[in-house]
Amino acid sequence: MAQLVKLQDYISRYQIDLARYPTQFIRLKKGQWERVKYQWQTGGDIGQWEHIEVEAEEVPIEKSRFSFLKKLLPNRAKEDEKNEDVESVDVSTELDEDYIPEEETTLHFEPNIVYNPQTVAELKHMFMDQFFHFQMKWASSTLREKSYVDPKFMRDTLLRSLLQTLPDSYLIFYRPILRLKKAPIELEIIILTPTECYIVKVLEEENQAVYIGGGERFWTKKVGKLDKKTLSPIIDLNRTETIVTRLFQEEGIEIPIRKVILSRNGYIDYPSTVYGLQFIDKRKFPQWMEQLKRSVSPMKHMQIRAAQAILKSAETTSFHRDIWHVEASKEQ
C-alpha cells in the first residue's frame, strides 16, 4: 500500500518527521497483517474485537492482543501462501533507521467483520479495505492535532486504488494545497516513487466521454452526440510541474518529473506526442497501474528530500485534539 503523505490541507504526521514515519508505516502494516493472518491460519476461538492501541514498534505475531474473525476452521491450507503477503517490498530503506522512541499513538485499527474469508486472497482483500480507513486517520492526524476528513475521500475510488495497488515505498500527495506567495494553491496528484515524480491530472466526468486534444487552451469533450469545449488539462498539469520543479531546484533535488493525464472512465485522443507526457485512458489504465506497482526499489534519500521540499510549503488546517474533544462533548 502506497503511503498518503499529504491529503489536501490536512495535518500530516509526515510533516513532523519524514525520516521516521515512512518506515514505521510499513512495519505497522506488515505487523498487523501478520497478526491477522496468523489468527486466520490457526483458527482459534477468536470471538470479538479487543480494541488496542497500535504500536508501530511492537507487533508480536505469536501472541495476538486482539481478535479479527469469528471461529474459523483450524489449520488452513497453505496452498495460497504464495499470495499471502500484503506487500513483498523489503522494509529496509536507504534512510537512517536508528531507533527513535515512538510517541504514544491515539489511533486504533478497528475493522468491521462483514464475512469470514475462506482464502488468503479474500482475507487480504478484507484487510486492505479495513486498513484503508486506518490509513486515512494516519494521514490526517498527529498526537496533538487532527483534521476533519471530508467523507468524499473515503468514497474516492481513485485514491483507494492508488493506495491499495502501489508499493509501500511510493509516497502520494493527493491534491495537496501549498501556500506560495501568501496564497493557497491546490496542485494535481503527485506520486513520488523511489526514482521518479509523477504529476497526474485526472479527467473523470461523464462515463465514456472522449477528450480530443487540440489547441493550447481548449480541448473538445464528446459525450454521445454532444460536443463541448473544455479547458486543456495540460494547463493545470504544467502549473503543478512548474511549482514542483521550482521547489526541487531550491533544494538541489534531481529527480525526473513525468506528467500524466488520466481518465479511467473515458478516452483520450491527442494527435501528437508530447515529451514527458503520458495519456492514460480507460484502455491503458490497467497496464499503467501494473507497470507502476512492479517496483521493488526501497525508499531513497532523494525521494524523501523531494517529499520534504513539497511539505515545506504545505498548507495545514487542523484542530488541537483538546478543542476537538470539547466540541464533541458540547454536541453530546
C-alpha positions as a Markdown table, in Angstrom:
| # | Residue | x | y | z |
|---|---|---|---|---|
| 1 | Met | 0.0 | 0.0 | 0.0 |
| 2 | Ala | 1.4 | 3.4 | -1.0 |
| 3 | Gln | 1.7 | 6.0 | 1.7 |
| 4 | Leu | -0.6 | 9.0 | 1.8 |
| 5 | Val | 1.8 | 11.7 | 2.8 |
| 6 | Lys | -0.5 | 14.7 | 2.3 |
| 7 | Leu | -4.2 | 15.0 | 1.6 |
| 8 | Gln | -5.2 | 18.5 | 0.6 |
| 9 | Asp | -4.5 | 20.8 | 3.6 |
| 10 | Tyr | -5.0 | 18.1 | 6.3 |
| 11 | Ile | -2.4 | 17.8 | 9.1 |
| 12 | Ser | 0.1 | 15.1 | 8.3 |
| 13 | Arg | 2.4 | 13.3 | 10.7 |
| 14 | Tyr | 4.9 | 13.1 | 7.8 |
| 15 | Gln | 5.4 | 16.8 | 8.2 |
| 16 | Ile | 6.7 | 16.2 | 11.7 |
| 17 | Asp | 9.3 | 13.5 | 11.0 |
| 18 | Leu | 9.6 | 12.3 | 7.4 |
| 19 | Ala | 12.6 | 10.2 | 8.3 |
| 20 | Arg | 10.6 | 8.1 | 10.7 |
| 21 | Tyr | 7.1 | 7.6 | 9.6 |
| 22 | Pro | 7.5 | 6.0 | 6.1 |
| 23 | Thr | 9.4 | 3.1 | 7.6 |
| 24 | Gln | 7.2 | 3.0 | 10.6 |
| 25 | Phe | 4.1 | 2.8 | 8.4 |
| 26 | Ile | 5.5 | -0.2 | 6.6 |
| 27 | Arg | 6.3 | -2.1 | 9.7 |
| 28 | Leu | 3.0 | -1.2 | 11.3 |
| 29 | Lys | 1.0 | -2.6 | 8.3 |
| 30 | Lys | 3.2 | -5.6 | 8.0 |
| 31 | Gly | 2.9 | -6.4 | 11.7 |
| 32 | Gln | -0.9 | -6.1 | 11.7 |
| 33 | Trp | -1.2 | -8.3 | 8.6 |
| 34 | Glu | 1.0 | -11.0 | 10.2 |
| 35 | Arg | -1.3 | -10.9 | 13.3 |
| 36 | Val | -4.5 | -11.2 | 11.2 |
| 37 | Lys | -3.0 | -13.9 | 9.0 |
| 38 | Tyr | -1.7 | -15.9 | 12.0 |
| 39 | Gln | -5.1 | -15.9 | 13.7 |
| 40 | Trp | -6.9 | -16.9 | 10.5 |
| 41 | Gln | -4.5 | -19.8 | 9.8 |
| 42 | Thr | -4.6 | -21.2 | 13.4 |
| 43 | Gly | -8.4 | -20.9 | 13.5 |
| 44 | Gly | -8.6 | -20.3 | 17.3 |
| 45 | Asp | -11.7 | -19.2 | 19.2 |
| 46 | Ile | -11.3 | -15.5 | 18.5 |
| 47 | Gly | -14.7 | -14.1 | 19.4 |
| 48 | Gln | -15.0 | -10.3 | 19.4 |
| 49 | Trp | -12.5 | -7.5 | 18.8 |
| 50 | Glu | -10.4 | -6.2 | 21.6 |
| 51 | His | -9.6 | -2.7 | 20.6 |
| 52 | Ile | -5.9 | -1.9 | 21.3 |
| 53 | Glu | -3.5 | 1.0 | 20.8 |
| 54 | Val | -1.5 | 0.5 | 17.6 |
| 55 | Glu | 2.2 | 0.5 | 18.4 |
| 56 | Ala | 4.4 | 0.6 | 15.3 |
| 57 | Glu | 7.5 | -0.8 | 17.0 |
| 58 | Glu | 5.7 | -3.6 | 18.9 |
| 59 | Val | 4.0 | -6.0 | 16.6 |
| 60 | Pro | 4.4 | -9.6 | 18.0 |
| 61 | Ile | 2.8 | -12.3 | 15.9 |
| 62 | Glu | 2.7 | -15.3 | 18.2 |
| 63 | Lys | 0.6 | -13.7 | 21.0 |
| 64 | Ser | -2.0 | -11.5 | 19.4 |
| 65 | Arg | -3.6 | -9.0 | 21.7 |
| 66 | Phe | -6.7 | -8.5 | 19.6 |
| 67 | Ser | -9.2 | -10.5 | 17.5 |
| 68 | Phe | -10.2 | -10.3 | 13.9 |
| 69 | Leu | -12.6 | -13.1 | 12.9 |
| 70 | Lys | -15.1 | -15.4 | 14.4 |
| 71 | Lys | -14.1 | -19.0 | 15.0 |
| 72 | Leu | -12.8 | -20.5 | 11.7 |
| 73 | Leu | -11.6 | -23.9 | 10.6 |
| 74 | Pro | -8.2 | -24.8 | 12.1 |
| 75 | Asn | -5.0 | -25.4 | 10.2 |
| 76 | Arg | -5.8 | -23.5 | 7.0 |
| 77 | Ala | -4.3 | -25.0 | 3.8 |
| 78 | Lys | -1.1 | -23.4 | 2.8 |
| 79 | Glu | -1.6 | -23.6 | -1.0 |
| 80 | Asp | -2.5 | -19.9 | -1.2 |
| 81 | Glu | 0.6 | -18.8 | 0.7 |
| 82 | Lys | 2.3 | -17.6 | -2.5 |
| 83 | Asn | -0.3 | -14.7 | -2.5 |
| 84 | Glu | -0.5 | -14.2 | 1.3 |
| 85 | Asp | 1.8 | -11.1 | 1.7 |
| 86 | Val | 0.1 | -7.8 | 1.5 |
| 87 | Glu | 3.3 | -6.3 | 0.3 |
| 88 | Ser | 6.6 | -8.1 | -0.5 |
| 89 | Val | 8.6 | -4.9 | -0.6 |
| 90 | Asp | 11.5 | -5.0 | 1.8 |
| 91 | Val | 11.0 | -2.6 | 4.7 |
| 92 | Ser | 14.7 | -1.7 | 4.5 |
| 93 | Thr | 15.4 | 1.7 | 3.1 |
| 94 | Glu | 18.3 | 4.0 | 2.4 |
| 95 | Leu | 17.2 | 6.1 | 5.3 |
| 96 | Asp | 18.8 | 6.2 | 8.7 |
| 97 | Glu | 16.9 | 3.5 | 10.7 |
| 98 | Asp | 18.4 | 4.2 | 14.1 |
| 99 | Tyr | 15.7 | 3.6 | 16.7 |
| 100 | Ile | 13.5 | 6.5 | 17.6 |
| 101 | Pro | 11.2 | 6.0 | 20.5 |
| 102 | Glu | 7.6 | 6.0 | 19.3 |
| 103 | Glu | 5.2 | 8.6 | 20.6 |
| 104 | Glu | 2.0 | 7.3 | 22.2 |
| 105 | Thr | -0.5 | 6.8 | 19.5 |
| 106 | Thr | -4.1 | 7.8 | 19.6 |
| 107 | Leu | -5.2 | 5.6 | 16.8 |
| 108 | His | -7.0 | 2.2 | 16.8 |
| 109 | Phe | -7.2 | -0.3 | 14.0 |
| 110 | Glu | -10.9 | -1.3 | 14.1 |
| 111 | Pro | -12.1 | -3.4 | 11.2 |
| 112 | Asn | -15.7 | -4.3 | 10.7 |
| 113 | Ile | -16.3 | -8.0 | 10.3 |
| 114 | Val | -18.6 | -8.4 | 7.3 |
| 115 | Tyr | -17.8 | -12.0 | 6.4 |
| 116 | Asn | -15.4 | -14.9 | 7.1 |
| 117 | Pro | -12.9 | -15.1 | 4.3 |
| 118 | Gln | -12.2 | -18.7 | 3.0 |
| 119 | Thr | -8.9 | -18.0 | 1.2 |
| 120 | Val | -5.8 | -15.9 | 1.8 |
| 121 | Ala | -6.8 | -13.7 | -1.1 |
| 122 | Glu | -10.2 | -12.9 | 0.5 |
| 123 | Leu | -8.5 | -12.3 | 3.8 |
| 124 | Lys | -6.0 | -9.9 | 2.1 |
| 125 | His | -8.8 | -8.0 | 0.4 |
| 126 | Met | -10.7 | -7.6 | 3.7 |
| 127 | Phe | -7.6 | -6.5 | 5.5 |
| 128 | Met | -6.6 | -3.9 | 2.9 |
| 129 | Asp | -10.1 | -2.4 | 2.7 |
| 130 | Gln | -10.2 | -2.0 | 6.5 |
| 131 | Phe | -6.6 | -0.8 | 6.7 |
| 132 | Phe | -7.5 | 1.9 | 4.2 |
| 133 | His | -9.8 | 3.6 | 6.8 |
| 134 | Phe | -7.0 | 3.4 | 9.3 |
| 135 | Gln | -4.6 | 4.9 | 6.8 |
| 136 | Met | -6.9 | 7.9 | 6.3 |
| 137 | Lys | -6.7 | 8.6 | 10.1 |
| 138 | Trp | -3.0 | 8.1 | 9.9 |
| 139 | Ala | -2.8 | 10.7 | 7.1 |
| 140 | Ser | -4.9 | 13.3 | 8.9 |
| 141 | Ser | -3.8 | 13.3 | 12.5 |
| 142 | Thr | -0.9 | 13.6 | 14.9 |
| 143 | Leu | -0.7 | 13.0 | 18.6 |
| 144 | Arg | -1.8 | 16.6 | 19.3 |
| 145 | Glu | -3.8 | 17.6 | 16.2 |
| 146 | Lys | -6.2 | 16.2 | 13.7 |
| 147 | Ser | -8.1 | 17.4 | 10.7 |
| 148 | Tyr | -11.7 | 16.8 | 9.7 |
| 149 | Val | -11.7 | 14.5 | 6.7 |
| 150 | Asp | -14.3 | 15.1 | 4.1 |
| 151 | Pro | -16.3 | 11.9 | 3.6 |
| 152 | Lys | -15.9 | 12.1 | -0.1 |
| 153 | Phe | -12.3 | 11.0 | 0.3 |
| 154 | Met | -13.5 | 7.8 | 1.9 |
| 155 | Arg | -15.5 | 7.1 | -1.2 |
| 156 | Asp | -12.8 | 8.2 | -3.6 |
| 157 | Thr | -12.1 | 5.1 | -5.8 |
| 158 | Leu | -9.0 | 6.6 | -7.4 |
| 159 | Leu | -7.4 | 7.4 | -4.0 |
| 160 | Arg | -8.3 | 3.9 | -2.7 |
| 161 | Ser | -6.9 | 2.3 | -5.9 |
| 162 | Leu | -3.6 | 4.2 | -5.8 |
| 163 | Leu | -3.1 | 3.5 | -2.1 |
| 164 | Gln | -4.0 | -0.2 | -2.3 |
| 165 | Thr | -2.3 | -1.0 | -5.5 |
| 166 | Leu | 1.0 | 0.8 | -5.5 |
| 167 | Pro | 4.0 | -0.3 | -3.4 |
| 168 | Asp | 4.8 | 0.7 | 0.2 |
| 169 | Ser | 7.8 | 2.7 | -1.0 |
| 170 | Tyr | 5.6 | 5.2 | -3.0 |
| 171 | Leu | 4.6 | 8.5 | -1.4 |
| 172 | Ile | 1.4 | 10.2 | -2.5 |
| 173 | Phe | 0.4 | 13.8 | -2.3 |
| 174 | Tyr | -3.3 | 13.8 | -3.1 |
| 175 | Arg | -4.3 | 17.2 | -4.5 |
| 176 | Pro | -2.1 | 18.9 | -1.9 |
| 177 | Ile | -2.7 | 22.6 | -1.1 |
| 178 | Leu | 0.5 | 24.7 | -0.8 |
| 179 | Arg | 0.9 | 28.2 | 0.4 |
| 180 | Leu | 3.0 | 30.1 | -2.2 |
| 181 | Lys | 3.5 | 33.9 | -2.0 |
| 182 | Lys | 0.9 | 34.1 | 0.8 |
| 183 | Ala | -1.8 | 32.4 | -1.4 |
| 184 | Pro | -3.1 | 28.8 | -1.2 |
| 185 | Ile | -2.8 | 26.8 | -4.4 |
| 186 | Glu | -4.2 | 23.3 | -5.0 |
| 187 | Leu | -1.9 | 21.1 | -7.0 |
| 188 | Glu | -2.6 | 18.0 | -9.0 |
| 189 | Ile | -1.9 | 14.5 | -7.7 |
| 190 | Ile | 1.8 | 13.9 | -7.1 |
| 191 | Ile | 3.3 | 10.4 | -6.8 |
| 192 | Leu | 6.8 | 10.1 | -5.6 |
| 193 | Thr | 8.4 | 6.8 | -6.5 |
| 194 | Pro | 12.0 | 6.0 | -5.3 |
| 195 | Thr | 13.3 | 7.2 | -8.6 |
| 196 | Glu | 10.7 | 9.4 | -10.3 |
| 197 | Cys | 8.0 | 12.0 | -9.7 |
| 198 | Tyr | 4.6 | 11.6 | -11.4 |
| 199 | Ile | 2.2 | 14.5 | -11.7 |
| 200 | Val | -1.3 | 13.3 | -12.5 |
| 201 | Lys | -4.2 | 15.3 | -13.9 |
| 202 | Val | -7.5 | 13.4 | -13.7 |
| 203 | Leu | -10.3 | 13.7 | -16.3 |
| 204 | Glu | -13.3 | 11.8 | -14.9 |
| 205 | Glu | -16.6 | 13.4 | -15.6 |
| 206 | Glu | -19.2 | 11.7 | -17.8 |
| 207 | Asn | -18.7 | 8.0 | -18.4 |
| 208 | Gln | -17.5 | 7.1 | -21.9 |
| 209 | Ala | -16.5 | 10.7 | -22.7 |
| 210 | Val | -13.9 | 11.3 | -25.4 |
| 211 | Tyr | -11.4 | 14.1 | -24.8 |
| 212 | Ile | -9.9 | 15.3 | -28.0 |
| 213 | Gly | -6.7 | 17.4 | -27.7 |
| 214 | Gly | -6.2 | 20.4 | -29.9 |
| 215 | Gly | -5.3 | 24.0 | -29.3 |
| 216 | Glu | -3.2 | 25.2 | -26.4 |
| 217 | Arg | -6.1 | 26.4 | -24.3 |
| 218 | Phe | -9.1 | 24.2 | -25.2 |
| 219 | Trp | -9.9 | 20.6 | -25.9 |
| 220 | Thr | -13.1 | 19.1 | -27.1 |
| 221 | Lys | -15.1 | 16.8 | -25.0 |
| 222 | Lys | -17.6 | 14.5 | -26.8 |
| 223 | Val | -20.3 | 12.8 | -24.8 |
| 224 | Gly | -22.6 | 10.9 | -27.2 |
| 225 | Lys | -23.5 | 13.3 | -29.9 |
| 226 | Leu | -22.7 | 16.4 | -27.9 |
| 227 | Asp | -19.5 | 18.4 | -28.3 |
| 228 | Lys | -18.3 | 20.8 | -25.7 |
| 229 | Lys | -15.2 | 22.9 | -25.3 |
| 230 | Thr | -13.2 | 22.3 | -22.1 |
| 231 | Leu | -10.1 | 23.9 | -20.8 |
| 232 | Ser | -7.0 | 22.0 | -21.7 |
| 233 | Pro | -5.8 | 19.7 | -18.8 |
| 234 | Ile | -2.2 | 20.4 | -19.8 |
| 235 | Ile | -2.5 | 23.9 | -18.3 |
| 236 | Asp | -3.1 | 22.6 | -14.8 |
| 237 | Leu | -0.5 | 19.9 | -15.3 |
| 238 | Asn | 2.1 | 22.4 | -16.4 |
| 239 | Arg | 1.3 | 24.7 | -13.5 |
| 240 | Thr | 1.9 | 21.9 | -11.0 |
| 241 | Glu | 5.1 | 20.9 | -12.8 |
| 242 | Thr | 6.4 | 24.5 | -12.7 |
| 243 | Ile | 5.8 | 24.7 | -8.9 |
| 244 | Val | 7.3 | 21.3 | -8.1 |
| 245 | Thr | 10.3 | 22.0 | -10.4 |
| 246 | Arg | 11.0 | 25.2 | -8.6 |
| 247 | Leu | 10.7 | 23.6 | -5.1 |
| 248 | Phe | 13.1 | 20.9 | -6.2 |
| 249 | Gln | 15.6 | 23.3 | -7.6 |
| 250 | Glu | 15.6 | 25.4 | -4.4 |
| 251 | Glu | 16.6 | 22.3 | -2.5 |
| 252 | Gly | 19.1 | 20.9 | -5.1 |
| 253 | Ile | 16.9 | 17.9 | -5.8 |
| 254 | Glu | 17.4 | 16.0 | -9.0 |
| 255 | Ile | 14.6 | 13.6 | -9.8 |
| 256 | Pro | 12.8 | 13.1 | -13.2 |
| 257 | Ile | 9.3 | 14.5 | -13.5 |
| 258 | Arg | 6.7 | 12.7 | -15.5 |
| 259 | Lys | 3.3 | 14.1 | -16.4 |
| 260 | Val | 0.2 | 12.0 | -16.8 |
| 261 | Ile | -3.3 | 12.9 | -18.0 |
| 262 | Leu | -5.6 | 10.1 | -16.6 |
| 263 | Ser | -9.1 | 9.1 | -17.4 |
| 264 | Arg | -10.3 | 5.7 | -16.0 |
| 265 | Asn | -13.9 | 6.1 | -17.4 |
| 266 | Gly | -13.2 | 7.8 | -20.8 |
| 267 | Tyr | -10.9 | 8.0 | -23.8 |
| 268 | Ile | -8.2 | 10.5 | -24.8 |
| 269 | Asp | -7.4 | 11.3 | -28.4 |
| 270 | Tyr | -4.4 | 13.5 | -28.8 |
| 271 | Pro | -3.0 | 13.9 | -32.3 |
| 272 | Ser | 0.7 | 14.3 | -31.4 |
| 273 | Thr | 3.3 | 13.1 | -29.0 |
| 274 | Val | 4.5 | 15.3 | -26.1 |
| 275 | Tyr | 7.8 | 14.7 | -24.5 |
| 276 | Gly | 7.4 | 13.7 | -20.8 |
| 277 | Leu | 3.6 | 13.5 | -21.1 |
| 278 | Gln | 1.6 | 10.2 | -21.0 |
| 279 | Phe | -2.1 | 9.9 | -21.9 |
| 280 | Ile | -3.7 | 7.1 | -19.8 |
| 281 | Asp | -7.3 | 6.4 | -20.6 |
| 282 | Lys | -9.7 | 3.6 | -19.9 |
| 283 | Arg | -7.9 | 1.3 | -22.3 |
| 284 | Lys | -4.4 | 1.8 | -20.8 |
| 285 | Phe | -5.2 | 2.3 | -17.1 |
| 286 | Pro | -4.8 | -1.4 | -16.0 |
| 287 | Gln | -1.5 | -1.8 | -17.8 |
| 288 | Trp | -0.2 | 1.5 | -16.4 |
| 289 | Met | -1.0 | 0.6 | -12.8 |
| 290 | Glu | 0.5 | -2.8 | -13.3 |
| 291 | Gln | 3.7 | -1.2 | -14.6 |
| 292 | Leu | 3.8 | 1.2 | -11.6 |
| 293 | Lys | 3.3 | -1.5 | -9.0 |
| 294 | Arg | 6.2 | -3.7 | -10.3 |
| 295 | Ser | 8.8 | -1.5 | -8.5 |
| 296 | Val | 10.6 | -3.3 | -5.7 |
| 297 | Ser | 13.0 | -0.5 | -5.0 |
| 298 | Pro | 13.3 | 0.7 | -1.4 |
| 299 | Met | 12.7 | 4.3 | -0.5 |
| 300 | Lys | 15.7 | 6.6 | -1.3 |
| 301 | His | 17.2 | 9.7 | 0.2 |
| 302 | Met | 16.4 | 11.8 | -2.9 |
| 303 | Gln | 12.8 | 10.7 | -2.8 |
| 304 | Ile | 12.5 | 11.7 | 0.9 |
| 305 | Arg | 14.2 | 15.0 | 0.2 |
| 306 | Ala | 11.7 | 15.6 | -2.6 |
| 307 | Ala | 8.8 | 15.0 | -0.3 |
| 308 | Gln | 10.2 | 17.3 | 2.3 |
| 309 | Ala | 10.6 | 20.1 | -0.3 |
| 310 | Ile | 6.9 | 19.9 | -1.0 |
| 311 | Leu | 5.9 | 19.6 | 2.6 |
| 312 | Lys | 7.8 | 22.7 | 3.5 |
| 313 | Ser | 5.2 | 24.8 | 1.6 |
| 314 | Ala | 2.2 | 22.7 | 2.6 |
| 315 | Glu | -0.9 | 24.5 | 3.9 |
| 316 | Thr | -2.4 | 22.9 | 7.0 |
| 317 | Thr | -5.8 | 23.2 | 8.6 |
| 318 | Ser | -6.3 | 21.3 | 11.8 |
| 319 | Phe | -7.6 | 21.4 | 15.3 |
| 320 | His | -5.9 | 20.7 | 18.6 |
| 321 | Arg | -7.3 | 17.4 | 20.0 |
| 322 | Asp | -8.3 | 19.1 | 23.3 |
| 323 | Ile | -10.5 | 21.6 | 21.3 |
| 324 | Trp | -11.9 | 18.7 | 19.2 |
| 325 | His | -12.9 | 16.8 | 22.4 |
| 326 | Val | -14.5 | 19.9 | 23.9 |
| 327 | Glu | -16.6 | 20.5 | 20.8 |
| 328 | Ala | -17.6 | 16.8 | 20.7 |
| 329 | Ser | -18.7 | 17.0 | 24.3 |
| 330 | Lys | -20.9 | 20.0 | 23.6 |
| 331 | Glu | -22.6 | 18.2 | 20.7 |
| 332 | Gln | -23.5 | 15.3 | 23.0 |
